[in-house]
């Protein structure tokens, strides 16, 4: 029996990754959510807030299409009504999934905020870079006992917000982020 043929020495194939014994599988680059943090979800009542906002706009469109149908009787208004209803149902499912995608995590030196379905976004805001923290609640949010925490940094593109928090949690997060921001900024 002949000895096994030796494999030629040289660089691995261009598309092949070197295999290391005991190495962990690389994480999926299309999955930006770190698995090592404990994500805090936003309130599910945010679904109702977003659905009511959508409903207000859809109501105006449906009334306009209905008036057009009554005045003209043209079939295009019927088509518009059907398309509006179908798009509204699609948007409602997107709202539910989008609210489930929101989350935040507090770490030692930064705050992580995730959201998005098709385009996933992970914002990492270092405590030392925060300039101020806003807590806002519009009339619809107040009706559902919700608030939004908005983080502001020197770079406008790095601002992050966490909607759908209970007011007590929003105040706690604001106070904690402010205290951590002041502590970290003293060392600069």
N, C-alpha and C positions, 0 to 999 in steps of 0.2 A: 504494500500500500504506500503510495507516494506521500510525502509530507505535504501539509496544506500550503497553498501558495501564500506568500507574504503580501500584505497590502502595501501599496506604494506609499511612501512618506510624502507628505506635501500638504498644501492647504486644503481644508475641507471644501466641499462644493460651495459655490457662492450663496446658494439659498439655504444651506444647512447650518444649523446652530450647533456649536460644540456641546457635547453631552458630558455632564459632570456627574459622577456618582453621588447620589444623595441630594442633588440639587432640586430645589422646588420648581414646580412648573411656573413659568412666567405668567403674570396676571394678564388678562385680556386688556389690550390698550383701549378698546372701545367701551370698557366698563370703568368709568372714572371714580366710582364710589369706593373709598377705602373700606376694606372689610374689618379693619382692626379698631374702628371707632364705634361708639354706641350712638346711633342716630336717634334723635328725638323727633317724633312726627308732629305735624301741625294738627290743629283741631279739624275734625271731619265736618264741623259746621261751616267751614270755609266753602264746602261744596254748595251749600244753600245760598251763601252770599253771592258766589259767582253765578249760580243758576238764576237767581233773581235779577242780577245785572243783565245777564243775557236775555231773560224774559222781558225786561223793560224795552230793550231795543227791538226784539222780535215782535212785541205787541204793536209798536209803532209801524213796523213794516207790514204786518198782517192787516192792520186797519187801513193803511194806504192801499194795499192790494185789493182789499175787500171793497173799498169805495170805488176803486177803478173798475172792478168787476160789475158792481151794481150799476154804475153810470154808463158803461160801454157794453158790457156783456161779452167782451172779447175773450177768446180762449187763452190768450197769453197770460191774463191775470190768474186764471186757474192754474196754469203751469207754474207761475210765480208763487202761488200759495202752496202748492205741493212741494216745490223745491225748498221753500222757506221752512216748512215743517220737517222735511228730511234733513236739511242742514242743521236745524235746531237739535234734532235727536242725535245726530252725529256729534255736535259740539257738546252736548250734555255728557256723552260718554267720555269725550276728551277731558272735560272738566273734572270728572270723577277720577280718572287716571292721573291727571296732572296734580291734583291735590294730594293723592297718595305718593307722588314722587317728591314732594317737598319734605325737607328734613334739615336739621342742624345738629351740630355736635360741638361741644366745648372741649378744647384740649388745653394743655398747659400754656402754650404760647400763641394760639390762634383759634379762631372760630371757623368752622366749616359750614357752608350752606350749599345744599344741593337742590336742584329742581330740573325739570324738563323731561320730555318724553322722547321726541324725535331728536332734538338737539339737547343733549344732557349738559348741564353746566354745574361745575363744582367751583365755588368761590372760597378761597382761603384768605381770611382777613387777619393778619397779625395784630395782636392787641396793641403793640407799640405804635402801629400806623394809624390807629383810629383817632379821628379828630373830635367827633361827637356822635352821640347815639340819639335817634329820635324814636318816640313811641307815638303812633298816630292811630286814630280810630274814626272812620267816617260814620255817618248815621246808620247805614246798613250794617256795618261791622258792630257798632254799639248795640243794635237791636239783637244781634246774636252773641253778644258778650265776647267780642273778639278785638284784637289790636294787632298792629304791625310794628315790628322793630326794624328800623332803618339804620344801617351803619354807614358813616361817612368817613372817607379817607382823603388824603391829599390828591390821589389820582381818582378822577371821576369814574373811570372804567372799573375800578375795584370796589365800588360801593356795593353792598349786599343788603338784602332785606329778607325778613322772615315774617310772612303773613300768617294769619290764623292762629295767633296765640291768645290764651286767656289773659285778661288784664293783669292778674297777679303774676303770672309767668313772664309777661312782657316787662313788668316793672322789675322783677327779680333779675331777668337777663340784662336789662338796661343798667341796673345798679352794679351788677357783677362785671359787665364789660367795661363800664366807666372806671371802676376801681382797678381792674386789671390793666386797662389802658394807661391810667395814671402811674401805676407801679412800674410798668415797662418803659414808659416815656421818661421817667426820672433818670434811667441809666443812659439815655442818649446824650 
